[in-house]
Amino acid sequence: MRPLSAVSAASWRAIRGVLCDIDDTVTTDGQLTAAAYDALARLHAAGLKVIPITGRPAGWCDHIARMWPVDAVVGENGAFWFRYDREKHVMHRQFIDPPALRARHRAALTAIADEILSAVPGTAIAADQHYRETDLAIDFCEDVPRLPDAAVQCIVDIMHRHGLIAKISSIHVNGWFGNYDKLATTRALFSQCFGIDLDAERAHHVFVGDSPNDAPMFGYFPLAVGVANIRDFSGRLAHEPAYVTNASAGAGFVEFTNSLLEARQKNE
């Protein structure tokens, strides 16, 4: 991973859209700081597409799509995308799985959750589980004392035994039935909402993230950026970002935003 200063001015000026994780990428210690929210607003005001790509639940994503300075949001690690039409006051929601299948999966996930809580002491169902449509989120450090890596891996192993996809974020292990992920649904969003072939346009978009569930995005985008706390997962990433900020979490996102916008302003 190279320092953010290694990104060329030409690469920054070619960017048309910013995709970003939320937890510990835009937020800091579970809080959305004024500086980080301002960074999102400045990116959006500059005419860039701004799209959070998060593991957070549908309930949160409805709020984010409506209230934040963003163009759309991909949630629950790729289970859906939401986009709010501010002119027509209409929320567009596209899920990968139909309602009946999601209901069957939720019932199965409840039983798997009980097994995990019994088998791995110190875990808890994530506080935002009630607002989820598609996945199971097991908390290993957000509202519980941080569990050791071996316990986190045990959660992953149980999910795998039941046929779930399991991904580790900075705070949760998320598990779901299906073959989607953050990247697949992001590509669908771009095609369906914006008429953009992201495969052809990936050099014009940047992704910013911080944890293993961001690895598909890191591997896909030539200009992928990790905030400095990505180093906490050194050796556990299927793909590393090409660049890394000096600062962690929300401060790193502000650092990224300043670098991008300063390069664009110099070209004006």
N, C-alpha and C positions, 0 to 999 in steps of 0.2 A: 504494500500500500504506500503510495507516494503522498507527500504533503499537498494540501490544497493549492499551495503556491505554484505547483508544477503544472496546473491546468493552464493551457494557453489562452490568451485573450480571444483568439479566433474561435476556440471551442466554446467559451462562455457565450460569445455573441451569436453563435449558431443555435443556442437553446431557445425553444418555443414553449416548453412545458416543464413543470417541476412536480415530480411525484415523490411522496414522502411517507414514511412510517410516522406514527404519532408517539407512542410511549417511549420515553427516554431518547427520542430523536427530536421531536418538537417540544415535548414536555420535559420538566426537570423535577425529579423526586415527586412525581405524580401531580405536578402543578403545571398549568399553562401560563407561563410568565407573560407579562406585558410585552417584553422585547420580542419573544418568539411569536406571539400573535401579530405584533406589528410587522414582523418579517413576512408572515403569510400575506398580510394586507398589502405590503409594498410589492411583493412578487405579483399579486393579482392586479394591482393598479398599474403595473408596468406592462400589462397585456399578455402575461404568461398564463397558460393553463396551470392551475394549482389543484392537485388531486391527492388527498391522503389515501394511502393504501395500508389498511390497518387490520389487526386482529380483534378490534373492539366490536361490540355487539350492534345489532340492528337498531335498537333504541337510541344508542348514542349516535349512530351514523345518520339517523333521521335528523337529529338536532344539528349535527355538523354540516350536512348538506344544506339545511335551511339557514343556519345562523353564521357560519364561518365564511370568510372570503375565499371560497373554493368553487370549482366548476363541477365537481362530482366527488364521490367517495366510494372506494371499494372496501367492504367490511367482512368481518369474520373470516379473514384469511382467504378471501376470494369466493365466498358463498353467494355474494350479490354485489351489485352496484346500485347506488342511489344518485339521482340527479334532480335538483330542484330548478324548475323553470320560473324564474323570478318575475318575468313579464306576465305569464299566465297563472301564476300561483298554483302550480301543479307539481307534485312530487312524482317522478318516474322511478319505479323500482323494478329491477330485473334480478330474479333469483336463478341460480343454476338448476336447482331441483324444484319440482312442483310441490304445492302445499301438502298433498296426501303423503308424499314420500318424506317430506320434512317432519311431519307428525310421527310417522313410524320410527324415524331415526331418533327423534327426541325421546321416545319411550325407551329405546334400547340404550341410549346414552345415560339415562337415569340409573339403570342397573350397573353400568360400567363405573359410574361415579361412586356408587356405594362401595364397589369392590376396591377402588383406588383409596378411598378414605380409610377403609379398614386395613389395607395392606401397607400403606405408607404414612406412618404417624407424622403429624405436623402439617399435613396438607389440608386444604379447605377448598370448597367450591368457590370459584371467583365471585366477588361481590356483584359483578355485573351479569351473572348467569341468567337472571330472570328476564333480561332484556335481549337474550340471544334467540335466534331462530334456528340455527343449524348445528352448532358445535358445542362441545363440552370444554369449559375452561377451568383448569385446576391451578389454584394459586400456590406458588412456592416461595413468594417473597413480597407480594404487594401489601397484603394485610395480615400476613403471618411472618414469624421469624424466618429468615432465609434458610432454605433447606440445602444440604450438601448436594454436590453434583450426582452422587450415587443415588440419592433419593429421587432426584429429577429424572434420572435415567430409568428408574424403576417405574415411574409414572408412564414414561414413553413406552416401555416394554409391555405394560399391561394393555395400553391402548392398541399397540401393534397386534397383540394376541387376539384381540377382538376384531381385527380387520380395519381399524381406524388409521387414517393418516394422522400423524402426530408431529407437531411443530413446537419448538421451544422459542418463546419470546423472551424479553428481558424480565417478565414478571409472571407469566403463565405458561403451562403446557396446554396447547389447544389440540383437541382431537375431533375428527369428523369422518363420516362416511362419504366417499366420493373421490374423484381424481382431480378436482380443481385445486388451484393454488392462487396466490396473489397475482402472479404473472399472467396466467391464462385468462383470468377475468379482466385484468387490466387491458389486455389485447382486445377482448370482446367489447369492453366499454368504448375504447377508441374507435373501433369499427362501427358500432351501432349508434353511438351518440355524435361522433365528430366526423365520421367518414374518413378516418385516418388509418392507413395500414401501418401499424406501429413497427412491424418488421422493417419496413422501408424507411421509417422515420426515427428509428431509435437514437441516431446520433444527434437528433434535435431535441432530445428529452433527457433529463437527468433524474436519477433516483437517489434519495437520501435515506439511510436507515441505520440500524444499530445492532441487529441480533440475527440468530440463525434462521428464523422464518423469513428473513429478507434475502436469503442467499439466492433464490431464483432471479430476483430483481438485480442483485449485484452481478450475477453472471451474464445477464441479458444486455444491460446498458453499458456501452463503452465508457460513458461518463457517469459512473456510480460513485457515490460519496458515503463514507461512514463517518458518523460523529465519533469523537475520540474513544468513547466507551465501547466501541466495537472491539477494541483490543481485549476486553474482558473475555471474549469468545475466541481468542486466538487458538488456532488448531482445531476448532470445532465447526468451521464454516465450509460448506461444500464449495462456495465461491466467495472470495473476498472482494470488497469494493476496490476500485482502482485508486481511489484517493481517500484521504482521511483528514479531518479537521484537527486543529490543535486543541480546541475546547470540546467539552463533553456535552451531551444532551442538548437542551434548548439553546445554550450559548454556542454550541457547535453549529446548530441550524442557523443562528443569526450570523455567525462567521461565514458560513456558506452563502447566505443570502447577500451579504455585503460584497463578497467577492464577485458573485454573478452580476449584481446590479451595477457595481462600479465599472466592470468591463463593458457593459452595455452602454453606460452613460458616456464613456470615453469615445465610443464609436458614433455618438450622436452629433 
